Amino acid sequence: MNRGLLARFAVLVGAEIVCFATLNFFDDWTLREMPVRFVGAAFASGIAFLGAVSHFPPKISLGRQATIFWGVAIVLRLVALPLTPADDLVRYQFEGSEQLAGFNPYVHAPSDPELDALRYNFPEAAKINHPDLRAFDAPGAELMFESLSRTGDRPLFYKIIFTIADLGVAAVLLKLVGGEDRYLSAVWYAWNPLVVYSFSGAAHFDSVMVVAVIAAILAVVRSTAQSEVMRRWLWAIFAALLLGIAVSLNSAAASLLLIFAFALRWRAIALILSVGPPALCSLLFGFPRVQTWQPLGPVAYLSRLNDLFWWSIEDTFWPNPHQRIFHYLPIIIVCLVVVSFFFLRNWKRGTLWTLGTAVVLSPILHPWCCTWILPVAAWRRALTWQVLSVTLFAYYLFWDERLFALPWHSEPWMRALIIFPVIAAMIMLGVKDGRSTAAETDSEKSPAV
């Protein structure tokens, strides 16, 4: 490989790691200037990431590719571990402790007077977000919080668990992509700063759901590729159970149900098994007497935040003065069904578009929600999503309320900061693909020499 290109690659990788490491200096958001510095460092790391993965050396042995791939992925995650976790982790810990004390988080909100003694003995009680709301995570996630609380209560313990699941996503993604280009594709996920920060830094649990989703997709691929009938059925059953586990952790995974049915065809009957894990988890919390599957739970009545689409509708012809999100849910479901049918004969591409529809139409878009689609985007080489994963770091500017007329309200410049680079990337990639197609067509028309 050209030494100049290799040197450029090394510099870009080093720049990503160094810029990402500086996040450790800007993670105390009780200081008003820190969110701006944090976002600036994250942007710098993201730009270096886009350059580094674009220069990933394809012409070296697979063994060396694997060493570089895993080495950088692990270093980035080790750098992220000391970061201050998000306040969501405090909620995970409290709801786990609540269950250990014999209370049902779907019945008792953290601020419930019956939990006064538990709050008094919980050091981080003042940091619990939305203390007046009952549990809004899926039942499988709540059971996971209880299990983790039994084992340890230190943030580092949670981060290690979620990081292991995150690295598991990268490992499964390598299997899903396959071939000699597997590292060239999977690196878009494994080195992504948003992925690393969300799980190893902020300690969001979504990596556990994502590994179940990507493993389910791999199982569907194996089911459709097998020649033996028994193996096809076994992989279909495996896919159904994995999808069910993912849904029990986050209901957003259910958006793939119809596209999986199209892929499995007559084996789609196995997807009945996907109901098992979420149903069992719900019964453990007293369902149907206790409501565990209300649409988004109590969160459905919170204000919208940082969405990519609905603001444009509301600012033109559909006002939503109270910024509520619950009346968008039926529209989202219909759109997911329509998109799934559109990709009836190309289910692999349909997984990307279905998850993409769920992200774009989400009335609340936290940055870690983008990680749901990033492994699929890496598999399908949809690079526009990687650009969005960088610009979404602007979300953390919300923690500097001096920048906004109203707290948690996106100003136009902030929407432009997130959306415009993505649109520019779409146009550039579209022009590039168009030129490549035209060049291939002209080559085919040229007479042989």
N, C-alpha and C positions, 0 to 999 in steps of 0.2 A: 504494500500500500504506500502511496505517496507520503513522504515524511512530513511535508508541509501540512497536508490534510490531517494527519495523525496528531501533529502538534496543535493545530487549531482545535481539534476535538478535545484534547487534553486540557487546553486552556478553558474551553467552554464548560467542561465538566467541573473543573476546579472552581470556576466562577459561580456555578450553580450551588455547589456545596458551601462555599464561603458566604455567598449572599444569604443562603438559607440559614446558615449558622448564626448570622447577625440577628435573626428573629429573636434569639434568646435575650438580646439586649432591649427589645422593644415589646415585651409581652406583659408588662405591668400596665394594664389599661386603666388603672385608677389615676394615672398621671395623664393629663389631658392631651399632651402632645404625642404620646406613644402610638395611638392607632395610625396616625399619618405616617410615622416612620416605619411602623410594622408593614403597612401596605406598600410603601416604597421599596422596602427590602424584598418583600414577596414578589412584587412586579419584576425587580431585577433578577431574582432567582428564576422566575418563570420565563423571562426572555432568554436567559442563559440555557434553561432547560430545552426550550424550543430549538435553539441553535445546536445544542449538544446532541440531541437525539436525531436531528437531521444529518449530523455528521458521524453517526454511529458506524464504525468500520465494518463493512460487510465482507471484505476480502481477506479476513483472517480466519483462522481455524475456529470451529464451533466451540472447542474447549476454551480458547481465549475469549471468545464472545461471552461465554457463560461466566467466566471469571470476572470480566468487566461488568457485566450485567448485574450479577449478584453482589459484587463488591460495592459498587456505587449505591445500589438499592439499600443495602444494609447500613452503609455509612450514613446516608441521608436519614434513615430512621433512628439511628443512634444519636445523631445530632438533634433530632426533634424531641427525644424523650425528656430532656430537662425543661421543656417549655411549660408554662402555666396552662393547665387544662381548661377547657370551656366549662361554664357553669352547668352545662347539661350533665357533666360527670357527677356533680353534687346531687343532682336529682336522681341519677342512677343509684348512687350510694344510699340516699335516704329511703327511696322506695324499696331497695333491697333490705334495709334495716327494718323498715315498716313491716314487711312480710315476715321477717324472722321474729318480730314481736307479736305476730298473730293478727295483724290488721290487713285488710284488703285494700290495695292502692286504688282500685276502681270504685271504692265506696268512700274512703277517707282521703281528702286532700291534705297536703302537708300542713296547712294552717288549721286543720280540724282541732278543736279543743281537746278531743280525746287523745291526741298525739302530743300534748304539751310535755309530758315527761320524756318522750322520745326525742323531741326537738331540743329539750334542755340538755340532754346528754349527747347531742349531735353537734360537734364543733363548728361545722360549716352551715348551720341552719339558716343563718342570715343570707346566704348566697343561693338558696333554692329559688330557681326561676318559676314564675307563675304559681306561687304557693297556694293560691285559692282554687286551683284547678286539680281535679282528680287525675289519675294516670291517663296519659294520652298515647303512650307507646303500646304496641301490640302485645298480646298476652305472652307470646314466646320470649319477647324482650324482657318483660317483667320477671319471668321465671329465671332468665339468665342473670338479671340483677340480683335476685335472691341467692342464686348459686354462687356468684362472685362474692357477695357479701359474707357468705359462710366461710370463704377461703381467706380473704384479706380485705382491708379497707384503705390501703395506700393507693394513691393515684397511679404510681409506677406499675403496680400489679395489673390494673385495668389496661394501662397503655400496652404492656407487654402482650396481654391476651389479644387485644385488638390489632396489634402489630403482627402477631403470628398469623391471624386470620388474613390480614392484608397481604403478607408475603405468600400465603396460600392462594390468594387470588392470582398473583403473578405466576405461581407454579402451574396452576390449572390453565391459565391463559396460554402458557407455552405449549401445553398439550393441545389446546383448542386450535391454535394457529398451526402448529406442526411445521415440518419441512425445514429447510436451511435458513429461511427468513424469519424464523420464530422469534429470535431475539430482536431483530429489527422492528418487529411489530409490538412485542410485549414491553419493550423499553418505554413506549409512550405512556404506559400505565405505571410501571414500576418506579420510574424516576420523576413522576409528576409531583411538583411541590404541593399542590392542593391535596393530593392523596396522602402524601407523607404527613402533612400538617394535620389533616382531619383525624387521622387514626393514631399516629404516634405522638403528635403534639397536643391536639385538642381532646383526644380520647373519646371520639364518637364511636358508637358501637356498630355503625352501619357496615363495617368491613365484614362482620359475621354474616350479615344478610347477603352482601355482595358475593362472598365466596360460595354461598349456597346457590345463588342465581347463576353464576358463571359455570359452576359444576353441573347444574341442571341443563344448561345449554350444551355443554360437552356431552352429557348423557344422551340428549336428543340427537346430536350429530352422530354419535356411535350407533344409536338405534336405527337411524336412517341409512347407515353405511354397512350394517351387518348383512350377511347373506343368509345366515341361519335364523330360522323363525324364532327359536327359543331365545337366542341372544338378543334379537330385536325386542322381544317382550321384556326381557330382564332389564335392558337399558331403558325401556319406556317406563317401567315400574320405578326404576331408580330415579329417573328424571321427575316423575310425579312426586315422589317422596321429598326430593330435594326442593322442588318448587313449593311444596307444602310447608317445609321448614322455613323457607325464605318468607312466605306469606305470614307465617306465625310470628316472624320477627318484624316485618314491615308490610303492611297491606299493599304498598305500591308494587310489590313483586307480582301481584295478581294480574297486572296489566299484560303479562306474557302468556296468560292461560290460553287465549284463543289462538295465538300464533303457534304455540306448542301443539295445539290440537290439529292445526293445518299440517304441521310438519310430520306428526306421527300417523296421520290418516286413520286407518282402521284400528290402530293401536291406541288411539286417543281415549278409548274407554279406560285405559289405565290411569288417566288423569283424575278419575274419581278419588283415587288414593290421596291426591293432594289436599283433599278436604280434611283428612285425618289429623295431621299435626296441629293446624290452627283450631280445629274443633276440640281436640283433647286439651290443649292449653286453655281454651276458653272455659271448658267445663271445670277445670281446677280453680277458676276464679268465680264460679257460681253462675255461669251462663246457663239458661237465658234470664234467670232472675236478676242477675247483675249484668248490665249492659257493658260489654267489652269491645263491641264492634260497631259502635255508632260511627258514621262517616267522619273520620279524623277525630272522633271523640270531642272533648271540650274545645280543642284547638279550632274547630270549625267556626267558632264564634269570635275568634280573635281577628284583629285587623290584618289585612294583606301586607305582604312585605317583599320587596325586591323581586317582583315577578317580571317575566320577560315579555308578556303579551297583553294581559288584561288592562294594564294602564293605558295602552293606546286606544282600546275600545271605550274605556270610561271617560277619557279626555275628549272624545269626539261625539258619540251618540248614545252611550249607555251609562249614565251617571251612577255612581255607587258611593254616595256621600259618607256612609258609615264604614266603607272599606271591608265589608263582610265577605267571607269566601264561600259559605255553604251553598249558595245558589249556583255556583259554578260547577259543582261536582257532577250533576247529570250531564252537562255539556261535555265535560272531560270524558266521561264514560262512553258517550256516543262517539266522540272523536276517536277514542282508542279502538272501538269496534270497527269503525269505518276504515281506519288505517290498517288494521289487521287484515280485513277482507281485501284491501288493495294489494297486499303482498301475499295473497293466497298461494301463489306458485313460486314465491321466492322468500321463504320463511327466514333465512339467515339475514337477508337485508331487512326483513320486517322486524326482527328483534331490535335493530338499531332505531328504526323509525318509530316503533311503538314506545320504546323507552324514551326516545327523544320527544315524542308528543307529550308524554307524561311530565317531562321536565319543563318543556316550553310552556305548557298550559298550567303548570303548578301555580296556584295563587300565592304561595309562600315558597320562595326559593332560597334556602340556605346553601352556602357553598358546598357543604358536605353532601347535599342531595345530588350534586353534579357527579359525585364519585360513583353513583349507581350506574351511569351509562359509560363511564370512561373505559372499563375493560372491553366492553362491546365495541366502542369506538376504536380502540386499539386493534381489535380483531378485524374489523371492517375497514381499517385505515381511513377513518373519517376524522381528518385532522382539525376540522373547524371546532370540534368539541374540545380539543386540547387548548385552543386559543381561549375559548370561554372559561376553561378551568383556571387560566391565568388572570383574566380580567375580573373574575368573580371575587378575587381577593379584595376588590373595592368595597364589598359588603362590610368589611370590618371597619370602614370609616364611620359606620353608624355609632361606634363607641366614642367618637369625638363629636358630641352633640353641638359644639360650637359651629360646625360646618353646615348645620341644617336649620331651617326656619322652625321646623317641628321635629321632635325626636322621632326616629324610626320612619321618617318620610323621605323618600328618594327624590332628590332634586334632579332637574333635567340633565345637568352636567354629569351627575353620577350615573344615570342611565346610559348616557352617551359613552362614558368611560368603559362600561361593561359591554355594551351592545355593538358600538360602531367598529371596534377592531374585529369582532366576529364577522360582521357583514363584509368588511374589507377582505378578510381571509377567504370568505365564501366566493367573492368575486374573483380574487386572484387565482384560487384553485380551479374555479370554473373556466377561466380563460386558459390556464395551463392545460387542463384536460382537453379543452377544445382544440388547442394547437396540436397536442399529441395525437388526437384522433384524426385531424386533418393531415398531419404528416404521414400517419399510417395509411390513410386512404390514397394519398399521392404516391406513396411507395408501391402500393398494390397496383396502381394504374400504370406505373412506369414499365416500359418493355424490358424484358430480361436482356442482359448484355452477354 
